[in-house]
Structures are given as C-alpha cells and as structure tokens.
C-alpha cells in the first residue's frame, strides 16, 4: 500500500507521484535552472577527467610520479625552468617545483583521490545516519533516548581534532584513502541521523504508514516500502551538502600532512607543498586551489538546485514569488 492508496490531496501529506513521474519532474525542474545545468556540466567534466585520468596522462605522455630534474633550476632552489611554471607541449600545465613531476597528471590523479574519498565518506555517513535515525524513531522510548544522546555527542565532538588523532595512530601500511573514508564517515553522521529521525517521526504518524501496519506488513517492509521512499528527498538533499564539506575536510587533512601521503597526489597535499612556492611559481598554488574552489562551489549550487527540485512546495513558492515580482514591475 502506498501514499496514493490512502491519502487524499491535502490530508497530512501531498500525494506522492510514481517513481518514473517523480524522476521526470525532478529532471525537468533541474533543467529549468541555469545554475543547475552549469554546475552539473562542470561536475560532469571534473568527474570524467578524474575517471579518465590514466587515459589523459597517457595522451600527454606523462605520469604523476616520474621526476624530471632537468626541468627545475637547482640554482634557484628547484623552481621550474621556463615561463608559466614550465608549460610546454609535453607538460601542458607545467611541472611541480622541486621535483619536476608533471602538474597536469598530478591534478587529474589528485581529483580521483579527493572525489573518491569525499564520495565514500558521504555514502558511509548517510548509511550510518539513516540506520541510527530510523532505529531512534521507530524503536522504543528508551532506545530513542539513548540513540538521540549518542547522536548529540557525535554532533558536538570536534571532528577535525578527532580525525587528526585517529589518522596519526593508524599504521602507515593501512591505505590512507580508505582510512580517510572510514574516519570521516564514522565521525560525521550525526546530522544525517537527526534529519532522518525528525522526518521518520513525522511519517510514522501518517495514515499510509498506519495502513501498512494494519495490513500486516512487517517493520522491515514498512521501512523499505513506505518510509525510505519518503525519506529519499531530505536524505539526498543533506548528502548534497555533505559531499562538498567532505572534499574540504579531505583537503584540510592532506594539507596538514595527515591525509593522503606522498607520492599519491591529492589537491590538499599539493596545496600543502605549494605554500613554499607561491612566490616562485604562483600557478602551483592557483591551479589546485582553483579546482578545489570550483568543485565545492559546483556541488553546493547543484545541491541547492536538487533541494528545490525535490520539494515541489519550494518550487511553487519560487514561482509565486516570481509572478508577484513581475506584477509589481
């Protein structure tokens, strides 16, 4: 039994469209927002570049690990030879100061690490947050109190300090990207849990959930068939906010030297080593910082567009506001 079988329009919650119609509606709203189209196109290019990093570096004839000592000036402390950081037909964006490694290859391979870590941490945070939030909302009063206090503690913890402590005590043999995913994902699920618990408590009292229970559906089936589809919009919206935050967190940890270790490239790690070269080679600082800024901005703008597209009431308010402005004009 679904929402359409029980609710009438305006009774407690709006009738939910079918999956196909809902997906078409969300896609239509997203296409109607130029900011969403532009940010989506930017992210698509970045994701394709990250996925095709080995192919792109093979086309350029370079890799992110080979040193080119002949391309740096040892007399000046290792600054790249030539103009614009050593740009040439072989090295499209120049070379890394001190080592001569190809900067384009390190940027595209660094995008793979940064985006993979951020996406993995987001998935883990959402999975833990949804599980804890549903358990708190659907469990007994005692379970709700315990899980809510645990969630409050997780939200209040200084995540960056704990992440630094946990990443420093783990052996260097452990894969650093996987370690970052586990640490970031296990420490930052409190916000998702709060959102899911609040939404699940509201949905639990609606008629379609009660009808499913009276129809003999097991709790697991009620969660899977009734609650999770209704929770998809707020969870996706919150995940769209978490993803750019995790990109910044991974870059911060790598910048502090406790994230991805050399020679594995990462945008944050490149910024960490670039701080001593901003006068001799400004491009070495500007390129990774610009990519980080553009990526976070694009994810933030797209997340806001997804939030509006998933909430028809928000879209309706925007249309009403636009009409009023046109009338006044």
N, C-alpha and C positions, 0 to 999 in steps of 0.2 A: 504494500500500500504506500502511496506517495502523497505529496502535498496536494496534488490536484484532486485526488480522490476524496479528500476530507474538507479542505478549506475552500471557502468562497472568497472572492476578491475583497480585501479589506478586513478579513476576520483573522486578526492576530498576526499574520504574516502574508506577504504577497504570494500569489500562486507562482510556483517555480516552473519555468519552461523546461521542455525536454532538453537533453544534453546537446543534440545537434543544433536546435534553435538557439539555445543559450550560447553555444560556441560561436555561431554565426553572428549573434547580436554583439558579443564582446568584440569579435574581429571587426565588425562594421564600425563600432564606436572608436576602436583604436585607429582605424584607417581615417576616420574623420578628424583626428587630432594631428596637425602637422608636427608638433613636438614629439609625439609618439613615433611617427613614421621616421623622423630624422634620427632620434635616439636609437630606434630599433635597427636602422640601417648601419649606424656607427658600430653598434654592438655586434651585428652580423659580420661586419668586416673584421673586427677585432677577433671574434671567435674563429672565423675562417683562417685568419692569419696564424692564430695560436695552434689550431688543429693541423694546419699545413706547414708548420714551422720547419720540419725536416726537408720538405719539398722546396720551400722558398730558399732555405740556406743552400740546398744543393744547386738551385738555379744560379745563385750568386757565387757558387764555387767556394763557399766558406763554411765554417762551423764555429760554434760558440766557445770552443776550448783551445784552439790552436793559438800559440803565442807567435807574434811577429815582431821580434826585437828590432828588426831593421826599419820598422815603421815609426819608432819612437826615438826621440832625441835624448840620449843619455846625458848629454851636457846640461840640458835644462831640467833634469830630474825625471824624465820619462814622458814629456809632453809629446803628443802626436806631431809628426812632421807634416808640413803642408798646411793649406788653409782649411778652415771649417772642420777641424778635428781629423784631418787626414782623409777627407772624402775623395773617392776616385771611382773609376769604373769597376774596380774589383771590390772596393769597400764602400757601399752605397751611402752609409751614414757615418763613415769614418771608423776610427779604431779606438779602443779603450786605452786611456793613458796608463803608462807604466808597463802594460803587458802587450799591447798591440792587437788584442783579440778583436774580432770583427764586431762592431757595435750593433749592426742590424741583426746579426744572428743571435746575439745575446738578448736583444729586445724581444724578438718574436718567441724565443725559447723561454724567456722570463715571463712572457704573457701566459704561456701554458701553465707554469708553476703557480703564478698568482691567481689566475682564474680557477684552476683546478682545486687549489687549497680553499679558496673562498666558497666555491660551489659545494665541495664536500662538507665543509663545516656548516654551511647553511642547511643542507639536507639532514645532517645529524642533529642540529639544533631543532629543526622542525619536527623530526621524528620523536625526539625525546619530549619536546614541549607538548605535542599533540597527545602522546600517551599519558603523560602526567596530568595534563589538563582534563582529559576525559575521565581518568581514574578519579580525580578530585570531584568532578561534577556529578558523576554517576555512582560513586561509592557511598559508603555510609558517612554519617556526620563526622565520626571520629577520623576516618580516612581523609575527608575533605580538610579538616583542621590540620592534620599532620602534613599533608602534601602542600597545603597553602603556606604553612610556615617554612617548609623546606624551600618552596619557590621564592618566598620573601628573602630568605637568606641568600639564595643564588643571585637574586637581582641586586642585593646590597653588597655583595663581595666585590672587591677591587679586581676586576677581571685581568687587567693588564699586568698587575703585580703577580697574581697567581699564575698567569701564563708564563711569565718570566721565570718564576720559581720552578714550575713543572718542566719547562723545556731545558733548564740547566741541569737538572738532576738525572735526566734520562741519558743512557749511554749514547755515544756518538755513532755507534753501529746501527742504531734504530733509524729507519728512513725519516728524514726531517719533514718532508711534506705530509706524510701520514701522521707524524706526531703532531704537527700543527693542526691538522683536521680534527684529531681526537681531542686535543686540549681546547681549542676554540669551540668545538661543538658541544663538549661536555660542560663548559662553564657558562654558556650564554643562551640557555634555553628558557630561562625564567620568564622573559617577556612573552614568548610564544605560549607558554603554559597559562599565563594569566589571560591572554586573549581567548584561548580555546575554552578555558574553564568558564569565563563570563558568557561566551556565546552558547556553550553547551547547557548551562543552567537556564538560559532563556528558552532554548529549543526544547528542553526536556518538558516544559510545561505546556507546549503547544499540542493541538488536537491530533496532528498526524503522528506524532511520537506516541501519544496515548493510544491511538487506534492501532498502531503497530504492536504495542504491548498487549492490548486486549485481544488482538488476533492470534496471540500465541507465539509471536516471534521471540527468539532468544535474544539476550542482551547484545551478543556479538553481532547478530543480524541487524538489530535496531541501529547499532553504531555504524555498521557498514552500509546499510541501505538508506537510512534516514538522516543520521547526524553528520557523517563525513561529507556527503554532497553539499549539505547546507553550510558546513564549515570551510568548504574549499575557498570561497571568496576571501574571507578575512585572513585565512592562513596564507594564501598566495600573496595577498597584499603585504602582509607582515614579512614574508620571505623576501619580497622585492626590496624591502627596507634593510633587511639583514645582510643581503649579498654585498652591496657597496660598503657597508660597515666592516664586513669581514675582509674585503680587499684592503681597506685601510689598515685594519689590525694586522694582517699578514705583512704588509709593507712596513708597519711600525716595528714588529718583532724582528724582521730581517734587517731593518735599519739599525736596530740596537745590537745586531750581531748574534741573536739567539734564535733566529728563524732558519731559513734555508742557508746551508753552509756552502762556501765556495768549494769547487768551481761551478756548482749548479747555479745558473743565472736566475735572478729574481729582481723585479723592479725595486723593491725595498733595499735589497742588498746592493744593487747598483747605486742607489742614492746614498747609501752609507759610505761607499768608497769614493763617491763623486764629491763629497764635501771638501776634500783637499785639492780639488782640481777646478773649482768654479771660476777661478781667475784665468788659469792657463787654457782651459777647454770648457767654455760655457755650455756647449752643446751636450757634453756628457752629463750635465746636470739637468738641462732643459728637456731632453728627449724622454727619459723615464718619468720625470715629474709631470710632463705634459700628457703622456699616455695614461698615467695614473689618474690625473685630474679628469681627463675626457671620459675614461671608463666609469669612474664613480659618478660623474655628472650624468652620463647617459643612462646608467642603471637607476639613478634617482628619478630622473624625468620619466623614464619608462614605467617605473614603479608607481608613480603618481597617476600616470595615464591608465595603468591597469586597475588601480583602485577605483577610479571614476568609472571605467568601463564595466567593472564587476558590480557596481552599485547603481542600478537604474534610477533610484531616487536622487542620487547625487547628480547624475546626468540630467534628470528632469529639472532640478534646481538650477543648474547651469543654463539650460535652455530658457527657463522663465526669466532668469536674471538678464540674459542677452536680449530677450524681447522687450523687457522694461527699459533697458538702456536705449534700444532703437526707438521706442515710443517717445522717450524723453527727448531724444535727438531730433 
